[in-house]
Amino acid sequence: MASTTRNSLSPVLLVALVIAAAVASGARAAAPSVEGPEGDAAAGKAAFLICSACHTVAPGGPALIGPNLHGVLGRDVASAEGFAYSDALLALPGAWDEAKLDAFLADPLAYAPGTKMGLAGIASPEDRSNLIAYLASLDEAPAGAAASLPDFGPDWPAGPGQAEAGQLCNSCHSLAIVKQQGLPRDSWDELLDWMVEEQGMAEQSPERRELILDYLATHFGIPE
């Protein structure tokens, strides 16, 4: 019966069937590369713990060693307020999208030679996809949501400026290092200037800087 059916098909119909099968097969093969696996935002949030040493993600959060990353997807490259970008990033046109972020995270120095980004690069495509999914999920926060600063615990004495000082200092140093300084307020002020000028720390707003200096001088300083 099968042989009779095949013999009864015209050559034109046979060619059409072969072409249709080839197109369908090609479409099925191409689909995975077009759609790609979606990143896992929860896994990306866990992976971001390392990034949080230099970046904040709360809406309106301050720049630390790196810029605030809330809303980075769709934002013009090198445009976050309060951060002094390298010439390498300032020269890049356009806005960050998933493809650009993926390439940058894979090898920052290759993507933007001269960047101040200290990350050597994330080799795993899955890890990069997860991080990008997490950053994208931050855009779902309500518009105008207030920035929230973490509580750094009882080892940091309670008081005005605790969260701000803890967030800034913990980006590079342990609490033990901060305690060892024992500096008067003027010396803390000079140290912050040095961190900005020599270590690449982002300049803090005047109000935030005053809070940090008052806190450090009160709890980890000596009388002037």
C-alpha positions, -999 to 999 in steps of 0.1 A, spaced: 0 0 0 28 24 9 46 16 -24 14 23 -43 9 56 -25 44 68 -32 42 58 -69 9 77 -73 24 111 -61 34 135 -89 70 147 -90 59 183 -82 41 171 -50 71 151 -39 94 181 -43 70 203 -23 69 177 5 106 175 7 110 213 8 83 216 35 100 189 56 134 207 53 119 240 63 102 226 93 133 207 104 154 239 100 130 259 120 130 234 148 169 234 148 171 272 149 146 278 176 168 271 207 195 296 195 169 323 188 150 320 221 178 309 244 174 298 280 161 325 303 182 334 333 173 325 369 168 357 388 170 340 422 203 324 413 215 357 400 206 374 432 228 349 451 256 354 427 253 392 431 266 390 466 301 393 453 291 422 431 276 440 462 311 447 475 312 475 448 276 481 436 243 490 452 210 480 435 184 498 456 164 526 438 184 558 443 212 539 461 247 555 463 277 547 442 304 528 460 335 516 442 312 511 412 279 528 401 244 519 413 230 492 391 192 497 396 177 501 362 209 494 343 191 476 315 180 502 291 201 529 307 227 548 286 262 534 292 281 554 318 251 575 328 244 567 365 245 598 386 272 602 413 299 581 396 330 591 378 333 567 348 364 559 330 370 574 295 367 538 282 330 536 292 322 572 285 332 565 249 307 537 244 275 547 226 240 535 232 223 519 262 229 486 280 209 457 267 213 420 275 238 414 247 260 443 257 259 434 294 267 397 286 297 407 266 309 432 292 305 407 321 323 380 301 355 402 297 353 438 309 388 447 297 383 433 263 349 450 259 361 484 271 399 486 274 408 510 301 377 504 322 380 507 360 359 475 364 381 452 386 362 420 376 383 396 355 352 383 338 325 357 343 333 327 321 300 308 326 272 319 302 247 306 326 260 326 355 260 358 333 225 350 322 214 346 358 230 379 369 214 398 340 180 382 349 184 395 384 193 430 373 163 430 350 141 420 378 150 451 398 132 472 373 99 457 386 103 477 418 75 504 422 84 537 407 98 561 434 105 533 459 128 545 486 163 532 488 168 508 517 201 504 534 210 472 552 215 469 590 251 458 595 243 442 629 252 448 665 290 449 659 284 483 643 271 506 671 236 518 665 231 554 656 228 579 627 251 569 599 254 533 609 240 519 576 258 544 554 292 539 570 288 502 571 278 500 535 307 522 523 334 507 546 323 470 542 328 473 504 366 470 510 373 465 547 363 444 576 350 461 608 382 451 626 402 473 601 378 502 606 381 499 644 419 499 643 421 533 626 412 553 657 412 586 638 398 620 647 371 634 624 395 655 603 417 625 596 387 604 587 378 632 563 413 631 547 411 594 545 379 596 525 395 620 501 424 596 497 400 567 490 383 588 463 415 601 447 437 571 449 415 540 453 387 548 429 359 551 456 329 571 444 325 606 459 296 606 484 270 633 485 277 660 511 248 649 533 258 612 532 295 621 537 286 641 569 266 612 583 295 588 576 321 612 591 300 618 622 295 581 627 332 571 623 344 599 645 319 591 672 323 554 673 358 546 659 376 579 665 395 598 692 388 633 705 404 660 685 
